[in-house]
Amino acid sequence: MDRALRFFAPPSAPARLASAVRAQARLLTPGDLSALLELEHEKWNAVQAASRAQLLARIEAHPELAIGAFCVHTGKLLASLFLKPVPDDFDRNADTWQACVAAAPLSDSRSLFGISLSSRDAAGVDALFAFFWPRALARGWRYIYLGSPVPGLRAWRRHHPHGNVEDYVYRRQGGRPLDPQLRYYHRRGFTKIVGVKRDYFPHERSLDYGVLLRCTVPLSLLAPVWRRLPAAWITGVTHTFASFL
C-alpha cells in the first residue's frame, strides 16, 4: 500500500479509537472565537497569538479552510487549523510568516498555506486531518505549505557556536529530523523542506528562524476522479484504504 495513505489513519488502532471517541472536527464559526482566543493564549505568547479580529478575519475570508476539533465529552476546543489558497510558487517571495499570510489568494490554486495550527491534544490534530484530507481531494488541492519553528536550534547553537543553521535543519536522527518540531511535522507528511527563513517569526528558542515545509496531499494525483465523486464517497474511500494499513 502506498506510504502516502498513512495520512488517512492515526499511527495505531488504539490511537485511531481514542481520536474517534475523544475528538470531532468541524468548520469554525464566529461563535467559536472565545474558545479560539483561549487556545491562542495558551499556546502562543502575546506577540505570537492572533487577536479576536484576526481570527474572525480568517474565518470570514476562507470559511471552508477554518477547522476546529472539539472534545466530544466536554465540547472544549482541542485544536484549530487555518489555511488559505496561495500561488503554487508563492514561496519564492515569501520570506516571513507575515509575507506568507499576505500572499494574494487564488481561487483556482492547487496550493494552500497553513496560517496556523494550534493544539492542546494530539487527538484533536488527528481529527483535524481526518476531516480535512477528503475535502482537499474533492477540491483538487495538491500541496500544503506551512512555516515551522525550530525550537531546538538555540540549544544546538550553544554546543555548535559556529554551526550553520541549515546543518541543524537538515540533520537527521533515525531517518527523521533532529529538531522536535520538524520531526512532529515530518510524521504528518510535511517531509519536503522548501526553505530556511531568517527572521521568519518571533520565536526565541528558534532564534527567530523558520522552516518552510511542504506536504503533498495523499492521492491528489487522482484529482480528476475525486472531483466526480460526492464528498461522502471520498471520505468512505479514504477510510477504506486506511483500514488496510
GUZAFI-750608 format. One record per residue (C-alpha): x, y, z; chain. Coordinates in Angstrom, 2 decimals. Layout:
N
<node><u>X</u><v>Y</v><w>Z</w><chain>A</chain></node>
...
//
This chain:
245
<node><u>0.00</u><v>0.00</v><w>0.00</w><chain>A</chain></node>
<node><u>1.24</u><v>3.47</v><w>-0.87</w><chain>A</chain></node>
<node><u>3.07</u><v>5.07</v><w>2.03</w><chain>A</chain></node>
<node><u>1.08</u><v>8.27</v><w>1.49</w><chain>A</chain></node>
<node><u>-2.10</u><v>6.53</v><w>2.61</w><chain>A</chain></node>
<node><u>-0.80</u><v>6.57</v><w>6.16</w><chain>A</chain></node>
<node><u>-2.05</u><v>10.14</v><w>6.33</w><chain>A</chain></node>
<node><u>-5.60</u><v>8.87</v><w>6.46</w><chain>A</chain></node>
<node><u>-5.13</u><v>6.91</v><w>9.66</w><chain>A</chain></node>
<node><u>-3.67</u><v>7.62</v><w>13.09</w><chain>A</chain></node>
<node><u>-0.48</u><v>5.70</v><w>13.90</w><chain>A</chain></node>
<node><u>-2.18</u><v>2.71</v><w>15.53</w><chain>A</chain></node>
<node><u>-5.56</u><v>1.15</v><w>16.20</w><chain>A</chain></node>
<node><u>-5.68</u><v>2.38</v><w>19.84</w><chain>A</chain></node>
<node><u>-4.78</u><v>5.89</v><w>18.69</w><chain>A</chain></node>
<node><u>-7.46</u><v>5.75</v><w>15.98</w><chain>A</chain></node>
<node><u>-10.07</u><v>4.66</v><w>18.52</w><chain>A</chain></node>
<node><u>-9.01</u><v>7.34</v><w>21.00</w><chain>A</chain></node>
<node><u>-9.24</u><v>10.05</v><w>18.37</w><chain>A</chain></node>
<node><u>-12.66</u><v>8.87</v><w>17.20</w><chain>A</chain></node>
<node><u>-14.02</u><v>8.84</v><w>20.74</w><chain>A</chain></node>
<node><u>-12.40</u><v>11.97</v><w>22.10</w><chain>A</chain></node>
<node><u>-12.41</u><v>14.48</v><w>19.24</w><chain>A</chain></node>
<node><u>-14.62</u><v>15.55</v><w>16.39</w><chain>A</chain></node>
<node><u>-13.73</u><v>18.18</v><w>13.78</w><chain>A</chain></node>
<node><u>-15.95</u><v>20.70</v><w>12.01</w><chain>A</chain></node>
<node><u>-15.73</u><v>24.07</v><w>10.29</w><chain>A</chain></node>
<node><u>-15.28</u><v>27.00</v><w>12.63</w><chain>A</chain></node>
<node><u>-17.77</u><v>29.85</v><w>13.01</w><chain>A</chain></node>
<node><u>-17.65</u><v>33.29</v><w>14.70</w><chain>A</chain></node>
<node><u>-19.34</u><v>31.63</v><w>17.67</w><chain>A</chain></node>
<node><u>-16.06</u><v>29.79</v><w>18.36</w><chain>A</chain></node>
<node><u>-13.99</u><v>32.96</v><w>18.83</w><chain>A</chain></node>
<node><u>-13.84</u><v>32.81</v><w>22.64</w><chain>A</chain></node>
<node><u>-12.59</u><v>29.21</v><w>22.55</w><chain>A</chain></node>
<node><u>-10.10</u><v>30.08</v><w>19.81</w><chain>A</chain></node>
<node><u>-8.72</u><v>33.02</v><w>21.82</w><chain>A</chain></node>
<node><u>-8.28</u><v>30.82</v><w>24.88</w><chain>A</chain></node>
<node><u>-6.32</u><v>28.28</v><w>22.85</w><chain>A</chain></node>
<node><u>-4.22</u><v>31.00</v><w>21.18</w><chain>A</chain></node>
<node><u>-3.13</u><v>32.47</v><w>24.50</w><chain>A</chain></node>
<node><u>-2.44</u><v>29.04</v><w>25.96</w><chain>A</chain></node>
<node><u>-0.12</u><v>28.02</v><w>23.10</w><chain>A</chain></node>
<node><u>1.42</u><v>31.34</v><w>21.98</w><chain>A</chain></node>
<node><u>2.83</u><v>34.41</v><w>23.72</w><chain>A</chain></node>
<node><u>1.39</u><v>37.91</v><w>23.45</w><chain>A</chain></node>
<node><u>3.39</u><v>38.71</v><w>20.31</w><chain>A</chain></node>
<node><u>2.60</u><v>35.45</v><w>18.51</w><chain>A</chain></node>
<node><u>-1.07</u><v>34.98</v><w>19.39</w><chain>A</chain></node>
<node><u>-3.74</u><v>36.12</v><w>16.96</w><chain>A</chain></node>
<node><u>-6.28</u><v>38.70</v><w>18.09</w><chain>A</chain></node>
<node><u>-10.06</u><v>38.26</v><w>18.02</w><chain>A</chain></node>
<node><u>-10.21</u><v>40.46</v><w>14.91</w><chain>A</chain></node>
<node><u>-7.53</u><v>38.41</v><w>13.13</w><chain>A</chain></node>
<node><u>-9.24</u><v>35.12</v><w>13.95</w><chain>A</chain></node>
<node><u>-12.58</u><v>36.44</v><w>12.72</w><chain>A</chain></node>
<node><u>-10.97</u><v>37.70</v><w>9.51</w><chain>A</chain></node>
<node><u>-9.50</u><v>34.23</v><w>8.85</w><chain>A</chain></node>
<node><u>-12.90</u><v>32.56</v><w>9.31</w><chain>A</chain></node>
<node><u>-14.69</u><v>35.08</v><w>7.11</w><chain>A</chain></node>
<node><u>-12.05</u><v>35.07</v><w>4.36</w><chain>A</chain></node>
<node><u>-11.95</u><v>31.29</v><w>3.90</w><chain>A</chain></node>
<node><u>-14.72</u><v>29.63</v><w>5.93</w><chain>A</chain></node>
<node><u>-14.07</u><v>26.27</v><w>4.25</w><chain>A</chain></node>
<node><u>-10.44</u><v>26.37</v><w>5.45</w><chain>A</chain></node>
<node><u>-11.04</u><v>27.22</v><w>9.11</w><chain>A</chain></node>
<node><u>-11.31</u><v>23.97</v><w>11.06</w><chain>A</chain></node>
<node><u>-11.59</u><v>23.13</v><w>14.73</w><chain>A</chain></node>
<node><u>-11.51</u><v>19.84</v><w>16.64</w><chain>A</chain></node>
<node><u>-13.57</u><v>19.59</v><w>19.81</w><chain>A</chain></node>
<node><u>-13.77</u><v>17.11</v><w>22.68</w><chain>A</chain></node>
<node><u>-16.93</u><v>15.06</v><w>22.22</w><chain>A</chain></node>
<node><u>-17.43</u><v>14.87</v><w>26.00</w><chain>A</chain></node>
<node><u>-16.79</u><v>18.44</v><w>27.14</w><chain>A</chain></node>
<node><u>-17.06</u><v>20.48</v><w>23.92</w><chain>A</chain></node>
<node><u>-13.65</u><v>22.01</v><w>24.64</w><chain>A</chain></node>
<node><u>-11.60</u><v>23.13</v><w>21.64</w><chain>A</chain></node>
<node><u>-8.63</u><v>20.76</v><w>21.28</w><chain>A</chain></node>
<node><u>-7.04</u><v>22.04</v><w>18.06</w><chain>A</chain></node>
<node><u>-7.52</u><v>24.62</v><w>15.32</w><chain>A</chain></node>
<node><u>-6.27</u><v>24.88</v><w>11.76</w><chain>A</chain></node>
<node><u>-6.44</u><v>27.88</v><w>9.43</w><chain>A</chain></node>
<node><u>-5.39</u><v>27.70</v><w>5.77</w><chain>A</chain></node>
<node><u>-5.57</u><v>29.90</v><w>2.68</w><chain>A</chain></node>
<node><u>-5.09</u><v>29.33</v><w>-1.06</w><chain>A</chain></node>
<node><u>-1.78</u><v>30.64</v><w>-2.40</w><chain>A</chain></node>
<node><u>0.02</u><v>30.62</v><w>-5.77</w><chain>A</chain></node>
<node><u>1.98</u><v>27.42</v><w>-6.39</w><chain>A</chain></node>
<node><u>5.25</u><v>29.41</v><w>-6.41</w><chain>A</chain></node>
<node><u>4.42</u><v>31.79</v><w>-3.56</w><chain>A</chain></node>
<node><u>7.36</u><v>30.53</v><w>-1.51</w><chain>A</chain></node>
<node><u>9.82</u><v>32.29</v><w>-3.83</w><chain>A</chain></node>
<node><u>8.81</u><v>35.70</v><w>-2.48</w><chain>A</chain></node>
<node><u>7.59</u><v>34.80</v><w>1.00</w><chain>A</chain></node>
<node><u>10.47</u><v>35.13</v><w>3.45</w><chain>A</chain></node>
<node><u>8.43</u><v>35.80</v><w>6.61</w><chain>A</chain></node>
<node><u>5.24</u><v>34.47</v><w>8.13</w><chain>A</chain></node>
<node><u>3.59</u><v>37.84</v><w>7.56</w><chain>A</chain></node>
<node><u>4.54</u><v>37.72</v><w>3.88</w><chain>A</chain></node>
<node><u>3.08</u><v>34.20</v><w>3.59</w><chain>A</chain></node>
<node><u>-0.16</u><v>35.33</v><w>5.19</w><chain>A</chain></node>
<node><u>-0.29</u><v>38.39</v><w>2.94</w><chain>A</chain></node>
<node><u>0.22</u><v>36.41</v><w>-0.28</w><chain>A</chain></node>
<node><u>-2.66</u><v>37.08</v><w>-2.66</w><chain>A</chain></node>
<node><u>-5.16</u><v>34.19</v><w>-2.59</w><chain>A</chain></node>
<node><u>-6.10</u><v>32.38</v><w>-5.81</w><chain>A</chain></node>
<node><u>-9.46</u><v>30.75</v><w>-6.37</w><chain>A</chain></node>
<node><u>-8.03</u><v>28.12</v><w>-8.74</w><chain>A</chain></node>
<node><u>-4.83</u><v>27.39</v><w>-6.81</w><chain>A</chain></node>
<node><u>-3.58</u><v>23.86</v><w>-6.16</w><chain>A</chain></node>
<node><u>-1.65</u><v>25.04</v><w>-3.08</w><chain>A</chain></node>
<node><u>-2.58</u><v>26.05</v><w>0.45</w><chain>A</chain></node>
<node><u>-0.62</u><v>27.78</v><w>3.18</w><chain>A</chain></node>
<node><u>-1.20</u><v>26.81</v><w>6.80</w><chain>A</chain></node>
<node><u>-1.57</u><v>30.11</v><w>8.63</w><chain>A</chain></node>
<node><u>-1.62</u><v>28.37</v><w>11.98</w><chain>A</chain></node>
<node><u>-2.02</u><v>25.00</v><w>13.64</w><chain>A</chain></node>
<node><u>-2.61</u><v>25.18</v><w>17.39</w><chain>A</chain></node>
<node><u>-3.39</u><v>22.22</v><w>19.62</w><chain>A</chain></node>
<node><u>-3.56</u><v>21.12</v><w>23.20</w><chain>A</chain></node>
<node><u>-4.27</u><v>17.45</v><w>22.43</w><chain>A</chain></node>
<node><u>-2.91</u><v>15.08</v><w>19.79</w><chain>A</chain></node>
<node><u>-6.37</u><v>13.55</v><w>19.31</w><chain>A</chain></node>
<node><u>-7.55</u><v>16.95</v><w>18.12</w><chain>A</chain></node>
<node><u>-4.85</u><v>17.13</v><w>15.46</w><chain>A</chain></node>
<node><u>-5.71</u><v>13.62</v><w>14.25</w><chain>A</chain></node>
<node><u>-9.35</u><v>14.68</v><w>13.95</w><chain>A</chain></node>
<node><u>-8.41</u><v>17.84</v><w>12.03</w><chain>A</chain></node>
<node><u>-6.51</u><v>15.94</v><w>9.35</w><chain>A</chain></node>
<node><u>-9.07</u><v>13.13</v><w>9.10</w><chain>A</chain></node>
<node><u>-11.70</u><v>15.82</v><w>8.46</w><chain>A</chain></node>
<node><u>-9.60</u><v>17.81</v><w>6.02</w><chain>A</chain></node>
<node><u>-7.95</u><v>15.27</v><w>3.69</w><chain>A</chain></node>
<node><u>-11.12</u><v>14.12</v><w>1.90</w><chain>A</chain></node>
<node><u>-12.14</u><v>17.75</v><w>1.37</w><chain>A</chain></node>
<node><u>-8.73</u><v>18.58</v><w>-0.01</w><chain>A</chain></node>
<node><u>-9.09</u><v>15.77</v><w>-2.54</w><chain>A</chain></node>
<node><u>-12.57</u><v>16.92</v><w>-3.56</w><chain>A</chain></node>
<node><u>-11.32</u><v>20.47</v><w>-4.16</w><chain>A</chain></node>
<node><u>-8.24</u><v>19.42</v><w>-6.12</w><chain>A</chain></node>
<node><u>-5.66</u><v>20.83</v><w>-3.71</w><chain>A</chain></node>
<node><u>-2.28</u><v>19.17</v><w>-4.12</w><chain>A</chain></node>
<node><u>0.23</u><v>20.93</v><w>-1.86</w><chain>A</chain></node>
<node><u>0.11</u><v>22.35</v><w>1.65</w><chain>A</chain></node>
<node><u>2.85</u><v>24.66</v><w>2.89</w><chain>A</chain></node>
<node><u>3.49</u><v>25.70</v><w>6.46</w><chain>A</chain></node>
<node><u>6.17</u><v>27.50</v><w>8.38</w><chain>A</chain></node>
<node><u>7.63</u><v>25.67</v><w>11.35</w><chain>A</chain></node>
<node><u>9.73</u><v>26.97</v><w>14.23</w><chain>A</chain></node>
<node><u>12.89</u><v>25.03</v><w>15.09</w><chain>A</chain></node>
<node><u>12.81</u><v>25.10</v><w>18.89</w><chain>A</chain></node>
<node><u>15.94</u><v>23.00</v><w>19.30</w><chain>A</chain></node>
<node><u>18.11</u><v>25.46</v><w>17.40</w><chain>A</chain></node>
<node><u>19.09</u><v>27.71</v><w>20.32</w><chain>A</chain></node>
<node><u>20.29</u><v>24.79</v><w>22.45</w><chain>A</chain></node>
<node><u>22.13</u><v>23.26</v><w>19.49</w><chain>A</chain></node>
<node><u>23.88</u><v>26.56</v><w>18.80</w><chain>A</chain></node>
<node><u>25.22</u><v>26.62</v><w>22.36</w><chain>A</chain></node>
<node><u>27.18</u><v>23.47</v><w>21.57</w><chain>A</chain></node>
<node><u>27.92</u><v>24.46</v><w>17.96</w><chain>A</chain></node>
<node><u>28.53</u><v>28.22</v><w>18.11</w><chain>A</chain></node>
<node><u>29.89</u><v>28.29</v><w>14.58</w><chain>A</chain></node>
<node><u>27.42</u><v>25.80</v><w>13.19</w><chain>A</chain></node>
<node><u>25.35</u><v>26.58</v><w>10.13</w><chain>A</chain></node>
<node><u>21.59</u><v>26.77</v><w>10.68</w><chain>A</chain></node>
<node><u>20.98</u><v>24.66</v><w>7.57</w><chain>A</chain></node>
<node><u>23.21</u><v>21.94</v><w>9.03</w><chain>A</chain></node>
<node><u>20.88</u><v>21.71</v><w>12.02</w><chain>A</chain></node>
<node><u>17.68</u><v>21.89</v><w>9.97</w><chain>A</chain></node>
<node><u>18.73</u><v>19.08</v><w>7.62</w><chain>A</chain></node>
<node><u>20.29</u><v>16.90</v><w>10.32</w><chain>A</chain></node>
<node><u>18.59</u><v>13.52</v><w>10.76</w><chain>A</chain></node>
<node><u>18.27</u><v>11.08</v><w>13.62</w><chain>A</chain></node>
<node><u>16.86</u><v>7.67</v><w>12.80</w><chain>A</chain></node>
<node><u>15.83</u><v>8.94</v><w>9.39</w><chain>A</chain></node>
<node><u>13.81</u><v>11.84</v><w>10.79</w><chain>A</chain></node>
<node><u>14.69</u><v>15.47</v><w>11.52</w><chain>A</chain></node>
<node><u>16.70</u><v>16.13</v><w>14.66</w><chain>A</chain></node>
<node><u>14.59</u><v>19.14</v><w>15.62</w><chain>A</chain></node>
<node><u>11.50</u><v>18.04</v><w>17.61</w><chain>A</chain></node>
<node><u>9.05</u><v>20.32</v><w>15.81</w><chain>A</chain></node>
<node><u>10.30</u><v>19.37</v><w>12.36</w><chain>A</chain></node>
<node><u>10.09</u><v>15.74</v><w>13.44</w><chain>A</chain></node>
<node><u>6.48</u><v>16.27</v><w>14.54</w><chain>A</chain></node>
<node><u>5.50</u><v>17.70</v><w>11.15</w><chain>A</chain></node>
<node><u>7.55</u><v>15.06</v><w>9.33</w><chain>A</chain></node>
<node><u>5.36</u><v>12.36</v><w>10.90</w><chain>A</chain></node>
<node><u>2.33</u><v>14.15</v><w>9.49</w><chain>A</chain></node>
<node><u>3.66</u><v>14.26</v><w>5.96</w><chain>A</chain></node>
<node><u>5.48</u><v>17.58</v><w>5.82</w><chain>A</chain></node>
<node><u>8.69</u><v>15.98</v><w>4.62</w><chain>A</chain></node>
<node><u>9.83</u><v>18.49</v><w>1.98</w><chain>A</chain></node>
<node><u>11.98</u><v>21.38</v><w>3.25</w><chain>A</chain></node>
<node><u>11.35</u><v>24.27</v><w>0.87</w><chain>A</chain></node>
<node><u>13.49</u><v>26.90</v><w>2.57</w><chain>A</chain></node>
<node><u>15.13</u><v>28.10</v><w>5.76</w><chain>A</chain></node>
<node><u>13.95</u><v>31.61</v><w>6.61</w><chain>A</chain></node>
<node><u>15.82</u><v>34.03</v><w>8.87</w><chain>A</chain></node>
<node><u>13.61</u><v>36.40</v><w>10.92</w><chain>A</chain></node>
<node><u>10.60</u><v>34.39</v><w>9.83</w><chain>A</chain></node>
<node><u>8.61</u><v>34.70</v><w>13.07</w><chain>A</chain></node>
<node><u>9.44</u><v>35.87</v><w>16.62</w><chain>A</chain></node>
<node><u>10.39</u><v>32.69</v><w>18.47</w><chain>A</chain></node>
<node><u>13.23</u><v>32.76</v><w>21.00</w><chain>A</chain></node>
<node><u>14.18</u><v>29.07</v><w>21.00</w><chain>A</chain></node>
<node><u>14.30</u><v>29.15</v><w>17.20</w><chain>A</chain></node>
<node><u>16.41</u><v>32.32</v><w>17.19</w><chain>A</chain></node>
<node><u>13.55</u><v>33.70</v><w>15.03</w><chain>A</chain></node>
<node><u>14.31</u><v>31.24</v><w>12.24</w><chain>A</chain></node>
<node><u>11.55</u><v>29.35</v><w>10.49</w><chain>A</chain></node>
<node><u>11.50</u><v>26.45</v><w>8.05</w><chain>A</chain></node>
<node><u>9.00</u><v>26.41</v><w>5.21</w><chain>A</chain></node>
<node><u>7.73</u><v>22.86</v><w>4.74</w><chain>A</chain></node>
<node><u>5.56</u><v>21.24</v><w>2.09</w><chain>A</chain></node>
<node><u>3.23</u><v>18.27</v><w>2.16</w><chain>A</chain></node>
<node><u>1.68</u><v>16.60</v><w>-0.87</w><chain>A</chain></node>
<node><u>-1.98</u><v>15.76</v><w>-0.29</w><chain>A</chain></node>
<node><u>-2.23</u><v>11.95</v><w>-0.38</w><chain>A</chain></node>
<node><u>-3.74</u><v>10.52</v><w>-3.58</w><chain>A</chain></node>
<node><u>-4.08</u><v>14.00</v><w>-5.08</w><chain>A</chain></node>
<node><u>-2.74</u><v>12.77</v><w>-8.42</w><chain>A</chain></node>
<node><u>-6.21</u><v>11.26</v><w>-8.88</w><chain>A</chain></node>
<node><u>-7.83</u><v>14.71</v><w>-8.68</w><chain>A</chain></node>
<node><u>-9.99</u><v>14.20</v><w>-11.83</w><chain>A</chain></node>
<node><u>-11.52</u><v>11.12</v><w>-10.19</w><chain>A</chain></node>
<node><u>-12.18</u><v>12.76</v><w>-6.83</w><chain>A</chain></node>
<node><u>-13.92</u><v>15.73</v><w>-8.43</w><chain>A</chain></node>
<node><u>-16.54</u><v>13.40</v><w>-9.89</w><chain>A</chain></node>
<node><u>-17.37</u><v>11.73</v><w>-6.58</w><chain>A</chain></node>
<node><u>-19.64</u><v>13.00</v><w>-3.77</w><chain>A</chain></node>
<node><u>-17.77</u><v>14.12</v><w>-0.66</w><chain>A</chain></node>
<node><u>-19.26</u><v>11.29</v><w>1.39</w><chain>A</chain></node>
<node><u>-17.88</u><v>8.73</v><w>-1.09</w><chain>A</chain></node>
<node><u>-14.39</u><v>10.23</v><w>-0.88</w><chain>A</chain></node>
<node><u>-14.47</u><v>10.02</v><w>2.90</w><chain>A</chain></node>
<node><u>-15.57</u><v>6.40</v><w>2.69</w><chain>A</chain></node>
<node><u>-12.85</u><v>5.54</v><w>0.19</w><chain>A</chain></node>
<node><u>-10.08</u><v>7.09</v><w>2.29</w><chain>A</chain></node>
<node><u>-11.32</u><v>5.30</v><w>5.41</w><chain>A</chain></node>
<node><u>-11.39</u><v>2.00</v><w>3.49</w><chain>A</chain></node>
<node><u>-7.80</u><v>2.49</v><w>2.32</w><chain>A</chain></node>
<node><u>-6.74</u><v>3.33</v><w>5.88</w><chain>A</chain></node>
<node><u>-8.16</u><v>0.05</v><w>7.17</w><chain>A</chain></node>
<node><u>-5.57</u><v>-1.88</v><w>5.10</w><chain>A</chain></node>
<node><u>-2.56</u><v>-0.12</v><w>6.70</w><chain>A</chain></node>
//
